[in-house]
Every structure is written in C-alpha cells, then in structure tokens.
C-alpha cells in the first residue's frame, strides 16, 4: 500500500483514519523479509529440481531446507513456492483450476492420517470422521493430479521422528505421496541433518533423494545492511526518517544475533507500535521497547541494554 500525502492524511475523519491505520497495520503484519542469499539459493536449487523432475516417473529428487530456529527456513520455503506459482501462472495463463503449490505444516507427533488430513485441508477437501487414511490419500492424489500440482512444501518436518513407530509410518506416508503425486517435494525443519529423520534405512532413502540447503544466522555484513535497508524501504510510517533504521543495522545485528526471523519480528513489531502510539517512526527507543523471543535473551542476555 502507498502512504497518503501529509495533507490527505491530516484531512481524514476519525473513522477514515482508523480504517487507514488498520490497513497499515495489516501491511506491516504481512511484511516479508526480502530475498537473502539463502532464499536465492533455495529458489535456484528448487527450480532446478522442478525442471529435472518434469520427466521423472518415480524417484523424484527433493529439497530439504535445514537450520536453527529463526534463520529463515519458512521464509525461504514460501518464497520458493511463490516463485514457482508465479512461473506456473505465466506458463499456463487463464488456467485457474490449477493448484501449482501445496503447503502443509507437520503437526507434533503426526500420524499418517494427520499428514493426509493436512493435505486435504489445504485443498479444501472434506475431512469426515469416518474417512480413513486410504480415503484421504486417494482424494488428495486425485485432486493434485488433476490440478497439476508441481510443488509440495512440507514445513516443520522435524516433528517426524523415525525413532517411533508413528513417526516412521508418517514418513512412509509422505514418501507414498511423493511417489503418487507428480511433483517436487521440499521439506523445511530444524537441524534435519543432525536429527533422526535421515537415520536408518528410511533415512538413507531420504538422504539419497534430497538435496540439502542450510540456513544460518547472517553475519553483520553488507548483506545484513542491505536486508535492513530493504525492510526499512517497505515501512509505511509518516514521520520515519529514511535511512535512520539502516544506520542502526549493527545495533540490530547485536540485538537479534543475525537471526532473520527475530529481525522480522523486531522491525514489524516496532512499526506496529509506531502506528498505535502515533509516533509514526522507529528509533532505537522504539526498537528496545519490542520484546524479542526467549531464545534471544537466553543466548544474549547482556549484550544490549
């Protein structure tokens, strides 16, 4: 959304200003982190796999995005999905019945039926109490095949543990979907390479078919400074001085530890406060007023006062 000119902003009635501010709050709530080198790598690697998988009948290759919490795994995964959907829409204009991308989040202690239900829920399929795993699976595969789904994104994959029977069965269910749906599968989760998802016989099969891209905290480099600058450019605040947030990039790196997810929460939270308080700007004081995640305080309790 665009900012209103100062004169138009001051001329708003009370109700109009409330609606305008609500729109700006929604804008900042949805504010996306711009493409980092990791996001670009995920998109590049993912698009390569999608192309290579077009002619594959079975044993399609997949992608795993793995790293610590708050390092941008979900951002990279969803940006990959957005890039694929936009490309698919360009290649097939006017075919609104297509569903190029399917996205699910693996629930904690997921069972095979819970996995299938997540697929069905995304597609808007009815999930009846009497529907068993086979019913849900066949319905999902049928819709995805007909809708030409080319990419399946599975987030929070670390919720599947191959050390339990239920987790092993859930992993097998995902593998079955990947064999039945002619699409590229991309997973994202915390510490996958060091976890048990790649252990044992099942883990060896996954490791043999999936390429891994690691996410990590960003160093306080030119890329970090560019990330802060681009997020600042997307702010919609009337009294914010352009460049003032960029000058605090080192402070932001110290406070967030280079964690992309924490940075996003920090800036978006300060923007929301700026609108609600009427200050219409973000300064160091406003940034310090935003409570960060517990992990930030545990790892850096005394670095920023």
Order of alpha helices (4+ residues) and beta strands (2+ residues): alpha-alpha-alpha-beta-alpha-beta-alpha-alpha-beta-alpha-beta-alpha-beta-alpha-alpha-alpha-alpha-alpha
